[in-house]
Amino acid sequence: MPSEPSRYRASVWRKLRAAGAVYLQNGVAALPDDPGGERTMRGVVREIREVEGTARLFRGSSVGDRGGLEKTFDEARDAEYAEVLGRCRDFHAELDKERGASNLTFAELEENEEDLAKLEAWVGKIRTRDCFGAPLSGEVERELVACREDLQAFAASVYEAADHGSAGSS
């Protein structure tokens, strides 16, 4: 693939990453053998060839070390899940900060609802790439439940404060 302009390489990288590909070597990416993965790879091959690059698509099978390849996929997903877990901790900390500051406003509630929706959408994207059930997937699911429960408790505090006239409506 031509090294310039770099947007070609970046475009291919983004598409492969979004599909959940793992890199086995420099320039060698793998996806699980399913219709979505094949469509993605065929599209990437076409895109590379359109800019005078060289691309080949192979269907392969692992001989004797299938678990090693699955582990590579799981590690990639777990890295993403670990980042989500960090964001969940940040979400709880933000709610605690607002409670501590008695900032129990509808604006804060709406902002935090949006933040949780973004987290859930992000996890949804990771789930579509998680073909083998990475180890951290269950922990992320439990943490999302905890985030929802924490947000519900925060919402109850906002409504209670509004009922007592101490919450802003901004």
C-alpha positions as CSV (number, residue, x, y, z in Angstrom):
1,M,0.0,0.0,0.0
2,P,1.4,3.4,-0.8
3,S,2.9,5.1,2.3
4,E,1.6,8.5,1.2
5,P,-0.9,9.8,1.7
6,S,-1.2,8.1,5.1
7,R,-5.0,8.5,5.1
8,Y,-5.2,5.3,3.0
9,R,-3.4,3.2,5.7
10,A,-5.4,4.9,8.4
11,S,-8.7,4.1,6.7
12,V,-7.7,0.4,6.3
13,W,-6.6,0.3,9.9
14,R,-9.8,1.8,11.2
15,K,-12.0,-0.6,9.2
16,L,-10.0,-3.6,10.4
17,R,-10.0,-2.4,14.0
18,A,-13.8,-1.7,13.9
19,A,-14.3,-5.3,12.7
20,G,-12.2,-6.7,15.5
21,A,-9.2,-7.8,13.5
22,V,-5.9,-8.7,15.2
23,Y,-2.5,-8.2,13.6
24,L,-0.5,-11.4,13.4
25,Q,2.6,-9.7,11.9
26,N,3.3,-6.4,10.3
27,G,0.6,-6.0,7.6
28,V,-1.0,-9.4,8.3
29,A,-4.4,-9.1,9.9
30,A,-6.9,-11.9,10.9
31,L,-10.6,-12.0,11.5
32,P,-12.7,-14.9,12.6
33,D,-14.2,-16.8,9.6
34,D,-17.7,-15.5,9.5
35,P,-19.7,-13.6,6.8
36,G,-19.2,-10.2,8.5
37,G,-15.4,-10.7,8.7
38,E,-15.2,-11.9,5.1
39,R,-17.3,-8.9,3.9
40,T,-15.0,-6.6,5.8
41,M,-11.8,-8.2,4.4
42,R,-13.1,-8.2,0.8
43,G,-13.9,-4.5,1.2
44,V,-10.4,-3.7,2.6
45,V,-8.8,-5.7,-0.2
46,R,-10.8,-3.7,-2.8
47,E,-9.8,-0.5,-1.1
48,I,-6.1,-1.3,-1.0
49,R,-6.1,-2.3,-4.7
50,E,-7.9,0.9,-5.7
51,V,-4.9,2.8,-4.5
52,E,-2.4,0.6,-6.3
53,G,-1.6,-1.4,-3.2
54,T,-1.1,-5.2,-2.9
55,A,-3.5,-7.2,-0.8
56,R,-4.3,-10.9,-0.6
57,L,-7.2,-12.6,1.2
58,F,-6.8,-16.1,2.5
59,R,-9.1,-18.4,4.4
60,G,-7.0,-20.4,6.8
61,S,-7.2,-22.8,9.6
62,S,-5.0,-23.2,12.6
63,V,-3.2,-26.5,13.0
64,G,-2.6,-27.5,16.6
65,D,-2.8,-24.0,18.1
66,R,-6.3,-22.8,17.6
67,G,-6.4,-21.7,21.3
68,G,-3.4,-19.4,20.7
69,L,-5.3,-17.5,18.0
70,E,-8.4,-17.3,20.1
71,K,-6.3,-16.0,23.0
72,T,-5.0,-13.3,20.7
73,F,-8.5,-12.2,19.9
74,D,-9.5,-12.4,23.6
75,E,-6.5,-10.3,24.6
76,A,-7.4,-7.6,22.1
77,R,-11.0,-7.5,23.4
78,D,-9.9,-7.5,27.0
79,A,-7.7,-4.5,26.4
80,E,-10.9,-2.7,25.2
81,Y,-13.0,-4.0,28.1
82,A,-10.3,-2.9,30.5
83,E,-10.6,0.7,29.2
84,V,-14.4,0.5,29.6
85,L,-13.9,-0.6,33.2
86,G,-11.8,2.5,33.8
87,R,-14.5,4.6,32.3
88,C,-17.1,2.9,34.5
89,R,-15.0,3.8,37.6
90,D,-14.9,7.4,36.3
91,F,-18.6,7.4,35.9
92,H,-19.2,6.3,39.5
93,A,-16.6,8.9,40.7
94,E,-18.5,11.7,38.7
95,L,-21.8,10.7,40.3
96,D,-20.1,10.7,43.8
97,K,-18.6,14.1,43.1
98,E,-21.9,15.6,42.1
99,R,-23.6,14.1,45.2
100,G,-20.8,15.5,47.4
101,A,-21.3,19.0,45.9
102,S,-25.1,18.7,46.2
103,N,-25.2,19.3,42.5
104,L,-28.4,17.4,42.1
105,T,-29.7,19.0,38.9
106,F,-31.7,17.8,36.0
107,A,-28.8,19.0,33.8
108,E,-26.4,16.8,35.6
109,L,-28.8,13.9,35.4
110,E,-29.1,14.4,31.7
111,E,-25.4,14.7,31.2
112,N,-24.8,11.4,33.1
113,E,-27.6,9.6,31.2
114,E,-25.8,10.6,28.0
115,D,-22.4,9.4,29.4
116,L,-23.9,6.0,30.3
117,A,-25.6,5.7,26.9
118,K,-22.2,6.3,25.3
119,L,-20.6,3.6,27.5
120,E,-23.3,1.2,26.6
121,A,-22.9,1.9,22.9
122,W,-19.2,1.4,23.2
123,V,-19.6,-1.9,24.9
124,G,-22.1,-2.9,22.2
125,K,-19.5,-2.3,19.5
126,I,-16.9,-4.3,21.5
127,R,-19.4,-7.2,21.9
128,T,-19.8,-7.4,18.1
129,R,-16.1,-7.9,17.9
130,D,-15.9,-10.3,20.8
131,C,-16.2,-13.6,18.9
132,F,-14.9,-15.9,21.7
133,G,-16.2,-14.3,24.9
134,A,-13.1,-12.6,26.3
135,P,-12.6,-13.1,30.0
136,L,-13.4,-9.5,31.0
137,S,-16.8,-9.5,29.2
138,G,-18.7,-10.7,32.2
139,E,-17.1,-8.2,34.5
140,V,-18.0,-5.4,32.1
141,E,-21.6,-6.6,32.0
142,R,-21.8,-6.5,35.8
143,E,-20.2,-3.1,36.0
144,L,-22.7,-1.7,33.4
145,V,-25.5,-3.0,35.7
146,A,-23.8,-1.2,38.6
147,C,-23.5,2.0,36.6
148,R,-27.2,1.8,35.7
149,E,-28.1,1.3,39.4
150,D,-25.9,4.1,40.5
151,L,-27.5,6.4,37.9
152,Q,-31.0,5.4,39.1
153,A,-30.0,6.2,42.7
154,F,-28.6,9.6,41.5
155,A,-31.8,10.2,39.6
156,A,-33.9,9.5,42.7
157,S,-31.7,12.1,44.6
158,V,-32.3,14.6,41.8
159,Y,-36.1,14.1,42.0
160,E,-36.1,14.2,45.7
161,A,-34.1,17.5,45.7
162,A,-36.5,18.9,43.1
163,D,-39.5,18.0,45.3
164,H,-37.8,19.9,48.2
165,G,-36.9,22.9,46.0
166,S,-33.2,22.5,46.2
167,A,-32.4,21.2,42.7
168,G,-31.8,23.4,39.7
169,S,-33.6,22.8,36.5
170,S,-30.8,23.9,34.2
